[in-house]
Amino acid sequence: MLSMSTNNSSYNDQGGADSAVEIGQETTPTSNSGAGFGLFSTDFKKNDDLKEMLENNKESLKLEAMKRIVGLIAKGKNASELFPAVVKNVASKNIELKKLVYVYLVRYAEEQQDLALLSISTFQRALKDPNQLIRASALRVLSSIRVPIIIPIMMLAIKEAASDMSPYVRKTSAHAIQKLYSLDPDQKEHLIEVIEKLLKDKSTLVAGSVVMAFEEVCPERIDLIHKNYRKLCNLLVDVEEWGQVVIISMLTRYARTQFTSPWREDGVFDENSERAFYESDEEKTRDDTEIKPYTMDPDHRLLLRNTKPLLQSRNTAVVMSVAQLYWHLAPRNEVSIVTKSLVRLLRSHREVQYIVLQNIATMSIQRKGMFEPYMKSFYVRSTDATHIKSLKLEILTNLANEANISTILREFQTYVKSQDKQFAAGTIQAIGRCATNISEVTDTCLNGLVLLLSNRDETVVAESVVVIKKLLQAQPSQHSDIIKHMAKLLDNITVSMARASILWLIGEYCERVPKIAPDVLRKMAKSFTSEEDIVKLQTVNLAAKLYLTNSKQTKLLTQYILNLGKYDQNYDIRDRTRFIRQLIVPNEKSGALSKYARRILLAPKPAPVLESAYKDRDRYQLGTLSHTINTKASGYLELSDWPAVAPDQSVRNVEVIEPVRIHPSICTALFHFCPDSSQSSEESEKSSSQSEKSSSESDIEQKKKKKMKKPPQKKNVKPPNKDRYQSVMCKPNSWVGPGFGACVCVCDFSSCRMNLLRPHLFSRRLSVVISCVSGPAFVPEKSHNLLHRMTGKGLAAQYQFTRQPCLYQPNMVSVQISLTNTSDHRLEQIHIGERSPAGLKIHCFNTIEFLEPDASVTVSMGIDFNDSTQAANFQLCTKEDQFSVSIQPAVGDLFLAVTMTEQDFRKEQGKLQGMNECSATITVTAENTSSQPLNRRVAAMANVGVVPSGQDNVHRFAGKTACSGAVLLVTVELRESSAAVITINTEKSVMGSMLLRDLKKSLAQA
Amino acid sequence: MIHSLFLVNSSGDIFLEKHWKSVVSRSVCDYFFEAQERASEPENVPPVIPTPHHYLISVLRHRIYFVAVIQSEVPPLFVIEFLHRVVDTFQDYFGVCTEAAIKDNVVVVYELLEEMLDNGFPLATESNILKELIKPPTILRTVVNTITGSTNVGEQLPTGQLSVVPWRRTGVKYTNNEAYFDVVEEIDAIIDKSGSTITAEIQGVIDACVKLTGMPDLTLSFMNPRLLDDVSFHPCVRFKRWEAERILSFIPPDGNFRLLSYHVSSQNLVAIPVYVKHNITFREGSSQGRFELTLGPKQTMGKGVEAVLVNSQLPRGVLNTNLNPSQGTYTFDPVTKLLTWDVGKINPQKLPSLKGSMSLQAGASKPDENPTINIQFKIQQSALSGLKVNRLDMYGEKYKPFKGIKYMTKAGKFQVRT
């Protein structure tokens, strides 16, 4: 690729070429854009006309140009000189054009850093776009531009996006973390903060990506996982498949550091775990009650149980990762449940087979039993690729035992005859291994191998001789017959390697075949001159050994051979001859060494060990790249050994936050709701895009002003300007049991403005967002009349504030409405009609098709009261009639309870002094002086959460306003003689004083 | 994770490259080409190749190598699975996945790859989501786009991306609501010389084509679910329900998808639907060999065996063949030594046979091994394992869909050793 300097010069050239545009014009865009790039001159001209097209006003021409440029990039051609022309289009309205420009930017920004900066402001603007897709893609591109100057901007954008309302944007921010980290590792500390925050995210969409970021940035910070461990285990089945792989491999590592080994005392544990596995519901209690030498940590069991269904995944990577998890974490007797699934993967593509077979090969060394029933699945087919064949062979060899060896050997016989000679040679080695491992068949194997010595193929024979040599070396005493047989074969075998091996064997064990060995030497002496070099060397070797053991018979032969060797054409042989002669024939010069000749030449040699190439592979985690290539890949994270003593288990405990209770009717309503919601959101989208179109194309300036006109937002969430929401869907009877929210609520918020100038404000917002919304402490039973049955012509309606965070949009207050038909005919199409004030944002319930007489239905809706007690007026319509109704909230219903520590409370209170504080002294009734009734009364009045307090006489409550999220802090301090001081701190001073008035009344009441 | 992707054609040219992080020079592929040269067959290129600074993980499909460049530890199957998913997506979009198709649609390919990976980590691989983001090219749409200037790129985040049912788009509407299920079973077998079965197993899939309006919730039950030994599901299937009741309950994706793949183990007796009589001999010293092959049906439950195709890799010593088929056509490629016999349908009254002689290289010794015979066939309207769908019900929508179920048996890797 071009360096910076050349780029700059090419950019200058481009400037000069501007004047030559006319010349370039002749090559008008032709349809065969792909052709003719070979010649530099045409290339140059083409680029010129591309530049012109990009500067044209017509969208279609620009798009055409960008398409051709992307074609160039795809081919690996350099298109960097067009950078200035392309970057201008980054703010284009045409989404396809914009995307292609993004592609270009990401590719070349690193090379043209200065020019790339021109585009940054566009992305910063897009980061605040109401459309989550646009926000996300802006963040994607911004973080993909590898320009160090913008690191602070990226950092801010990531932090902001991490608290975005859209899980999709949060997911993107998790990806951006890794990008920023690779660009500037110094940002690690800040990034870890973001990771920590995102790890807490409950969305399945985010989980995989943030764990990926965790693995990349701070895999050593295992402490960040503790609190999220159970959540991750529970979410796992619903995470997208790629995330599953990453999470499982991370959890494997985690579990190895946190739990004790389940592998001790296998036998004792056997029965218990077997049952626990199938009756998983009761298993926890069992684990607690049974006193066994080893009890599995319930969290350990949780992981095993929740990953098991994933063995049925269609994604082979997921299946493999579960298999390795079981291999590394499960008690020995449970590992075998992964077998079936692994064998299933063998039906998949060739590459998948290759990896899976490798892992099975490693597993089958340690646990034959696991795969033995599936032995036939590893039979080789003639159509398999060579590396697949040899892996299958490896596994079959590993699986061989006394019971199945005859079947396997019969199968091997077929393989030996294979046309693929490399494979046939591999089979012979495998036979050799079987022979050493299973002593019963050693003789059979040897005989079989001896037969193969007459094979016509050189590789087969050579391999057989080598394997026989190895086998005999291990137990030579019993096999002088075979050595004799091989000596006889020497006349027929032509393959030099085999001949050499036989000669070596005879030489090595010449004392066991004292009659034959000299005869062989005689024959070899006769044919010495016509032998291959390797055979000659072994002949010299044989001669020397015989000279030492049987010099009477062989002295002359040896001298003859040494003489022949002395004048051989090959210097290796001449050299060897000279060396041997000096060593064995005693003369006055050689003195010392020849005494030891026998010990040198006939030293006992260790037998080669025939073992699997996969024997040591298990030092790497299964399923990893390192395991595949059998070396440590960069970035490989070691799997630690089990700790002897389990670390504190309680670190994984999470304070239980009551799951949001969803009324069944809401659930179904939501479920049927989806199509409508997307329609309505489309509509709102249309209207907004129309308004955008009405303003002329170039008035970005004006748009800027429009944004400026909006009152500066102080809170972390500003009221959405469009009624936009995404549908919520549930997967009823999902894979996971109860315990975590089956509904994921997705809301699209226009995010707040990124304020570079006021970082302290930014950080404060963060702190507020972190404090999570909890379930209400108290839900008032009281319901209010919405529509009386008389005025409603039979339709009666009542409403009630559920005080739950609204599902549809967090800034709405959720209201539950029960509709009853008191008339004698069915009412049809009950829905919400016009509303006032006009800007009132209501999330309507789904139209109720009909309501039978005397039937009633409860539906839920969301109303954005915009933090005021102004009533929401709307029309409740049936098919025939319309009734104006209004919902009047009490000020206390506009809050959401928040959990907070006392410390945080004090901190927040410190920020909300002066104007934001109002207080009053009242006389409380006697019964309200103790904490419980007092807490209840306050909670009944306003939806606030109790803050644990260190003092007996001070009670604290925290909440936030539903719409703007402003913090509300209530302190009730009990003094002597039933006096109490109520203090309320909030930015919304009007609401504060209203609430104060209500509380005063409530607490003073008997 | 995945750093870059190179597409290499069979002649060893890189015709497309895409980088998700910094640009990796295409010279890194030289290591791949080296391995390619060493391998005798295209299939023998090792899927994982370590190089000094990178690791190359490749898959071969449709005679194109998809070479991914990796820089650090990542599960190799993760990459392999993803690459296959890319190929599947291309096939889905362009009908075929050839070099020409990719080159013609290079912009769509780039847009797809951009959406599928972010920073090397898979972002959207579900075809329903991708199709909402980037519409597949059709002739009609191309024409419309040129006239109206509209684009192929969606402006909204696909609803599936955020929902718990990411595989299904919302707002699906059809005038004809139909759901088709194909039960396709493949029999893998190795038959030895004497005609006895060495190993046989059945692998089945249920492929579905569901075109239903709205959010239908389907349940599919079998007459004999016990047959299924090992199953893997599309993510839409509710696992709990299957565990408890052996019923497939799911909200289907829109369009074509693979609902289920299953395995009927070799422990169960598998009926082999065809038999082969063969007599292939080479005589020592003679330059002629005899070749005789007869096929016949066996245990086909009265259904006809169709689309029979026999091929065999003859030994290297065979120069040419002079064979006479009783039906169908046969070809022999003297270069690759591949014999192919397109039989067609087996008529039980008159069994198809292929007889004749082979001429061998003069002077060469007799081949050690007789060739293996690979057979392909199809049997319509029958699933070999006997699996039967009991019923299909739909909940959640009011209309009455048209339902159809088809069974078929095919030969998978069906080999006869001679």
Interface residues (C-beta under 8 A of the other chain):
Chain A: M1 G34 E59 S60 L63 K67 V70 G71 I73 A74 K75 G76 N94 I95 E96 L97 K99 L100 Y102 V103 R107 E110 N131 Q132 L133 A136 R140 S143 S144 R146 S166 P167 Y168 T172 H175 A176 Q178 K179 S182 T204 L205 S209 M212 V237 D238 E240 E241 W242 V245 S249 P309 Q312 S313 R314 N315 T316 A317 V319 M320 S321 K340 S341 V343 R344 R347 H349 R350 E351 V352 Y354 I355 V356 P373 K376 S377 Y379 R381 S382 T383 A385 T386 H387 E411 T414 K417 S418 Q419 N455 R456 D457 G623 T624 L625 S626 T628 I629 T631 A633 S634 G635 Y636 L637 F671 H672 C674 P675 S678 Q679 E682 E685 Q726 S727 V728 M729 C730 K731 N733 S734 W735 G737 A742 V744 V746
Chain B: M1 I14 F15 L16 E17 K18 H19 K21 S22 V23 S25 R26 S40 E41 E43 N44 P46 P47 V48 P50 Y55 I57 S58 V59 L60 R61 I70 Q71 S72 E73 V74 P75 P76 L77 F78 I80 E81 F82 H84 K103 V106 V107 V109 Y110 E111 E114 D118 N119 F121 P122 L123 T125 T146 G149 T151 N152 V153 G154 E155 Q156 L157 T159 Q161 L162 S163 V164 V165 P166 T170 G171 I190 D192 I198 T199 E201 Q203 G214 M215 D229 D230 V231 S232 F233 H234 P235 R238 F239 K240 R241 S249 I251 R258 S261 H263 S266 Q267 Q313 P315 R316 S365 P367 D368 E369 T372 N374 G396 K413 Q415 R417
